[in-house]
Amino acid sequence: MLEKYGLAPSRERGQNFLVDPNVARKVVEAVGASPDEVVVEIGPGFGAITFGIAERAAHVVCVEYDAGIARAFRKEYGDVDGVTLVEGDALEFDLGLAAREHGVEKVVVAGNLPYNLTSPVIRTLIDGKEHVSRAILMIQKEVADRLLAAPGTPSYSALTAVICFHAAVRPHFVVRRTCFHPRPTVDSKVVEIDLTCAPPRRVDPAVYSGVVHAAFGKRRKMLRQALCDVAVSAGTTVERLGSESGIDLARRGETLSVDEFEVLALALTTAPRARGQHGERK
């Protein structure tokens, strides 16, 4: 297809095309689309998994950023029942509008993501989670391991704590680098992000995210140091934050579970305010 249409993979965009049909079938199985579901595929390329998903789903909406690939896709396949190709940026794609246009409450998201798009796509999923049931993503193995990491392990990160506040992350299978063209330098892993089964949360997600990023922003520092600025900005003190939360602030952020981060974030909103310079309450 690349040769036929005079195209070349873009290193800048991290284009690595899945060329192993057995892996493609496994990805389609992992997506597990049902006849009443609409799937939004990010970066369909030349359709390695698109048509397998389309055989099962009510409809597949493909969002392709690369104009040359989109043009080749249309020339090669023409109009296909159950498949719509949209040329544009997946980060700007309106998931809610796609759901409404196809008569469903939520869509399923699927895609083979380049490294530099993984975190932005996950943020997009979180922002639009009322319109997404689950996402099945093929991502760099190292990043997948971060999403799946437990507190206190080297791979545990702010990204882990934020995504697990909103969703459950499950592993599917590893995809070797030999399954792509051009061959990347690392392996990939397929993971599922289920946005329907997170427990009810008691705190504003923005406050939670601020606490998490402050804790990891000074990694290997005790929470007493890492959260000092956050506490002051909220009009309280780190001592009051520790007292209100009941969490030992001599711990380091990378040891806290999602639930513990939530307790800290909740305490930030309820801890007694510090006094101002003239004794007034802030």
Phi and psi in degrees as a GROMACS rama.xvg file:
@    title "Ramachandran Plot"
@    xaxis  label "Phi"
@    yaxis  label "Psi"
@TYPE xy
-61.3467  -46.0385  LEU-2
-66.2927  -42.8795  GLU-3
-59.1376  -37.7162  LYS-4
-107.445  13.918  TYR-5
63.2045  39.7791  GLY-6
-112.955  162.95  LEU-7
-140.412  145.066  ALA-8
-60.661  139.962  PRO-9
-92.8109  115.85  SER-10
-66.6833  -37.0598  ARG-11
-59.5301  -37.4366  GLU-12
-92.643  2.58691  ARG-13
65.2078  38.3185  GLY-14
-80.4506  115.617  GLN-15
-132.235  111.605  ASN-16
-87.0135  132.238  PHE-17
-69.9421  124.208  LEU-18
-122.652  2.31586  VAL-19
-96.3838  112.22  ASP-20
-64.5382  -29.9166  PRO-21
-67.1117  -41.3936  ASN-22
-66.3527  -39.7213  VAL-23
-57.7293  -43.0042  ALA-24
-64.0645  -38.3934  ARG-25
-65.8582  -37.2934  LYS-26
-65.2615  -43.2992  VAL-27
-58.98  -41.9429  VAL-28
-62.985  -40.7661  GLU-29
-65.5397  -38.3382  ALA-30
-61.2692  -41.3434  VAL-31
57.2451  39.1309  GLY-32
-65.3466  142.198  ALA-33
-105.797  165.266  SER-34
-62.3995  -13.8218  PRO-35
-106.172  11.3946  ASP-36
-107.66  146.02  GLU-37
-107.363  129.949  VAL-38
-110.573  129.916  VAL-39
-101.172  113.965  VAL-40
-98.8389  124.351  GLU-41
-89.9217  119.221  ILE-42
66.9291  68.8881  GLY-43
-68.555  -18.1158  PRO-44
59.6288  -124.154  GLY-45
-103.911  21.9873  PHE-46
87.0979  28.4057  GLY-47
-56.8303  -38.2785  ALA-48
-115.385  -9.93475  ILE-49
-56.8417  -50.4545  THR-50
-78.4614  -26.786  PHE-51
-66.1163  -40.8766  GLY-52
-66.951  -40.9132  ILE-53
-62.1436  -28.4354  ALA-54
-67.0051  -20.4989  GLU-55
-107.806  -34.3864  ARG-56
-87.3007  166.121  ALA-57
-69.1251  -37.4078  ALA-58
-164.324  149.388  HIS-59
-120.809  124.521  VAL-60
-106.204  114.188  VAL-61
-96.695  129.258  CYS-62
-112.41  109.381  VAL-63
-117.344  123.43  GLU-64
-79.6597  -34.4678  TYR-65
-79.4486  115.323  ASP-66
-63.4121  -37.3701  ALA-67
-65.783  -41.8379  GLY-68
-68.5798  -40.5847  ILE-69
-60.0688  -41.7217  ALA-70
-64.5181  -43.4425  ARG-71
-65.0741  -39.6551  ALA-72
-59.0795  -46.0442  PHE-73
-66.4378  -41.1409  ARG-74
-67.0013  -38.6309  LYS-75
-73.5094  -41.7464  GLU-76
-109.876  -20.2916  TYR-77
64.3752  -150.818  GLY-78
-84.9496  124.22  ASP-79
-117.505  128.883  VAL-80
-58.5076  132.308  ASP-81
84.2395  2.55266  GLY-82
-130.699  128.151  VAL-83
-121.978  127.6  THR-84
-100.669  124.878  LEU-85
-115.457  125.569  VAL-86
-91.1811  118.261  GLU-87
167.747  -175.156  GLY-88
-90.1359  121.895  ASP-89
-61.7357  -27.4689  ALA-90
-71.4813  -17.3991  LEU-91
-108.384  1.19213  GLU-92
-72.2601  135.415  PHE-93
-88.0049  99.1637  ASP-94
-66.183  -36.4422  LEU-95
-64.4359  -41.2994  GLY-96
-64.4629  -41.3989  LEU-97
-59.9813  -42.0388  ALA-98
-62.8672  -45.8759  ALA-99
-64.7221  -42.1962  ARG-100
-62.5324  -28.2449  GLU-101
-107.071  11.3092  HIS-102
70.4343  31.1141  GLY-103
-124.472  159.148  VAL-104
-78.0746  -39.8789  GLU-105
-138.572  152.316  LYS-106
-107.7  162.919  VAL-107
-100.909  138.258  VAL-108
-110.772  138.005  VAL-109
-139.66  154.708  ALA-110
169.427  156.382  GLY-111
-101.501  106.572  ASN-112
-101.066  135.058  LEU-113
-68.9622  158.257  PRO-114
-53.6321  -45.5196  TYR-115
-72.288  -9.83462  ASN-116
-100.238  -10.6616  LEU-117
-60.9311  -54.5869  THR-118
-64.5442  -44.1285  SER-119
-60.3281  -38.9241  PRO-120
-66.0226  -41.6473  VAL-121
-62.3585  -40.3391  ILE-122
-63.4881  -38.4844  ARG-123
-63.5102  -40.7702  THR-124
-63.2635  -42.6833  LEU-125
-63.7234  -44.9508  ILE-126
-62.8671  -32.5093  ASP-127
-107.84  26.7723  GLY-128
-65.0993  -20.2938  LYS-129
-70.1605  -11.1025  GLU-130
-111.935  2.91774  HIS-131
-126.702  128.272  VAL-132
-84.6178  -46.1493  SER-133
-158.463  161.955  ARG-134
-132.354  130.44  ALA-135
-112.138  111.111  ILE-136
-124.037  137.338  LEU-137
-97.7875  113.539  MET-138
-132.972  167.862  ILE-139
-55.7269  134.734  GLN-140
-56.234  -40.0752  LYS-141
-60.5437  -41.1134  GLU-142
-69.455  -41.0088  VAL-143
-59.4139  -41.018  ALA-144
-65.0388  -31.7357  ASP-145
-66.6942  -42.1676  ARG-146
-63.1849  -30.186  LEU-147
-97.4243  0.0979467  LEU-148
-71.5622  151.356  ALA-149
-94.7619  153.492  ALA-150
-54.8556  141.749  PRO-151
86.8366  -3.53489  GLY-152
-97.9882  157.65  THR-153
-59.3096  -29.4509  PRO-154
-83.9144  -11.3831  SER-155
-66.2472  132.41  TYR-156
-146.529  176.986  SER-157
-60.3835  -37.3414  ALA-158
-60.1522  -41.8936  LEU-159
-59.1257  -51.5816  THR-160
-65.2828  -34.2537  ALA-161
-74.0494  -48.2594  VAL-162
-65.2921  -36.072  ILE-163
-76.6848  -12.1022  CYS-164
-70.2346  -32.4867  PHE-165
-102.207  -21.0791  HIS-166
-153.918  167.531  ALA-167
-102.029  135.003  ALA-168
-112.26  129.729  VAL-169
-127.83  140.934  ARG-170
-83.1444  150.127  PRO-171
-112.559  -74.8415  HIS-172
-158.813  159.902  PHE-173
-86.8409  143.237  VAL-174
-118.185  118.416  VAL-175
-70.1435  152.161  ARG-176
-62.6204  -22.6031  ARG-177
-69.6847  -7.89036  THR-178
-89.1635  5.65972  CYS-179
-124.319  156.912  PHE-180
-133.23  127.548  HIS-181
-66.5745  160.664  PRO-182
-73.6067  122.111  ARG-183
-74.9129  174.662  PRO-184
-90.2027  -5.62635  THR-185
-134.121  161.887  VAL-186
-82.8465  166.493  ASP-187
-118.893  170.203  SER-188
-143.991  140.873  LYS-189
-92.4792  126.536  VAL-190
-127.128  156.901  VAL-191
-116.381  129.26  GLU-192
-110.183  107.91  ILE-193
-95.8003  111.778  ASP-194
-93.4968  8.16152  LEU-195
-105.258  -8.92862  THR-196
-118.883  10.8729  CYS-197
-68.3939  142.991  ALA-198
-66.5802  157.502  PRO-199
-58.4246  137.346  PRO-200
-107.235  151.019  ARG-201
-105.676  -0.0398024  ARG-202
-131.378  152.851  VAL-203
-59.894  127.052  ASP-204
-56.508  -32.8529  PRO-205
-68.1309  -39.0065  ALA-206
-65.6793  -44.2801  VAL-207
-58.3693  -48.2711  TYR-208
-61.5363  -38.5504  SER-209
-62.708  -40.9181  GLY-210
-66.0661  -45.2031  VAL-211
-60.1596  -49.1107  VAL-212
-68.2  -31.5122  HIS-213
-66.5057  -41.8654  ALA-214
-64.652  -40.3069  ALA-215
-86.2875  -16.1591  PHE-216
-67.4603  -24.5758  GLY-217
-122.139  58.8382  LYS-218
-55.3655  141.946  ARG-219
73.573  3.26899  ARG-220
-94.6231  149.306  LYS-221
-65.8541  151.203  MET-222
-57.0627  -32.2339  LEU-223
-56.9624  -35.9787  ARG-224
-85.8508  -43.4892  GLN-225
-65.2643  -31.9809  ALA-226
-100.946  4.05065  LEU-227
-57.6865  -49.4204  CYS-228
-65.8859  -38.408  ASP-229
-62.5843  -43.2295  VAL-230
-63.3218  -45.8569  ALA-231
-61.6214  -42.8554  VAL-232
-61.9759  -29.673  SER-233
-85.8199  0.590713  ALA-234
82.8514  20.3148  GLY-235
-129.641  -163.828  THR-236
-126.401  159.604  THR-237
-67.2034  -29.1199  VAL-238
-65.6724  -44.3521  GLU-239
-64.8125  -35.8672  ARG-240
-62.3771  -43.4319  LEU-241
-65.0944  -41.7101  GLY-242
-65.6356  -42.5603  SER-243
-69.542  -36.293  GLU-244
-84.8042  -28.0631  SER-245
76.5644  10.9824  GLY-246
-97.9025  134.326  ILE-247
-68.1993  112.833  ASP-248
-80.1929  4.17421  LEU-249
-82.2064  -8.68232  ALA-250
-74.8601  167.158  ARG-251
-104.716  150.902  ARG-252
-56.7163  -36.3308  GLY-253
-69.8907  -4.45384  GLU-254
-96.836  -7.33887  THR-255
-86.2544  140.087  LEU-256
-78.9866  170.572  SER-257
-59.4384  -43.642  VAL-258
-62.7768  -37.6424  ASP-259
-69.403  -39.0643  GLU-260
-61.5549  -37.5128  PHE-261
-64.759  -40.2592  GLU-262
-60.9956  -43.0544  VAL-263
-62.634  -44.1106  LEU-264
-64.5082  -39.0777  ALA-265
-65.6379  -40.4475  LEU-266
-63.3276  -33.0959  ALA-267
-61.7461  -31.4534  LEU-268
-88.8549  -12.8054  THR-269
-118.376  -11.2601  THR-270
-62.0798  145.152  ALA-271
-56.0136  139.637  PRO-272
-71.9756  148.353  ARG-273
-76.7373  155.56  ALA-274
-80.3931  145.552  ARG-275
-75.975  -175.06  GLY-276
-65.9601  -27.6158  GLN-277
-106.28  17.1522  HIS-278
90.1474  -4.86595  GLY-279
-79.6445  157.118  GLU-280
-77.7126  135.775  ARG-281
